[in-house]
Amino acid sequence: MIACNWGKRMRTAFLLLGLWLLSPGLFPQEASDIHLVPEALRRPERGEAPRYPQDLVIGVLGQGAASDGAYRFANSVLSALAAGNGNAPALADSGPAFVEGLIEEIAGIRARRYRLGGGRPELDGSISFLVRFIGHDESISGELFIRWEEERWLLDDLLLEEKRPLSEIRDSYRYDFSPYERFY
């Protein structure tokens, strides 16, 4: 009987000793000790560009080589088109027939959201963005062109491709985990 109690006491002592030894690493005492995301994941390494999310169809999202003002204007154009708001200030200088045609085509997929790819300057002075409108079952991709004229941004053109079922898009692209290769 005495040996049985002694064994239980030793197991309890070892358990408490183990918790005490492990507790500084598991339960930090100061808020400065908490590192939920390692520093290597939070910031790019030297010479490495920041990584932005990618869309399966249009590629890297984010501002790209466009100015902040151009990116904000492109975002407001897409927001107005996705919402079906032809009276939005971003669309005010575009022809009403042109805007109505775009809104009608985008409304055909019942767009719930949009994606704006990185902008790039074109040879003619405009800035282009790859875009995608995503509906419940379909999506439409295209290229948006904006131009700086008379101290403001203007919608130059939006070329849209044929709508495609989302299932077709998901089945044709594989996931690429290459941005995380340095952690393996």
C-alpha positions, 0 to 999 in steps of 0.5 A: 500500500505504501509503495502504491502511494509513493508511485502516485506521488512521484508521477504527480511530482514529475508531472508538476516538474515537467509543467514548471520546466515547460511553462516559460516557453508555453506561457510567456510572462510578458507581452513582448515575448509573444511572437505569433508570426515569425519575423521571417514571415512578416517582412521580405528578406533583403532584395526580395519584393513584398508578396501580394495575393494572386488571383487564379486568372489575372495574377498578382493583385495590388498597386503594381507600378501604378501611382496611388491615385491611379490605383484608387481611381481604378478601384472606384471605377470597378466598385461603381461598375460592380454595384451597377452605379452608372452615376458614380463620379468615376464614370461621369466623364465616360459616355452613357452608352459605354457605361450602360453596356459595361454595367449590363454585361457585368450584371449578367453574372450578378457580380458580387465582388471584383479583383484589381490586378497590379497596374502598369504604364502603357506606351501611350501614357495610359495605365492598364490594370487586369481586372476580374468580376466574380459572380456566384457561378461565373466571372468576367476578366478584362483589362481596364485603361485609365488616363491622366488628362486635365488634372484628373483621371479618366476611364479610357476603356475597359475590354472584357472577355467572355464570361466563364463558369467558375468551375472551369477556372478552378479546375484549370489552375493548380495551387502554387506554394513556391513563395514559401520555398525558403521555409522548407 
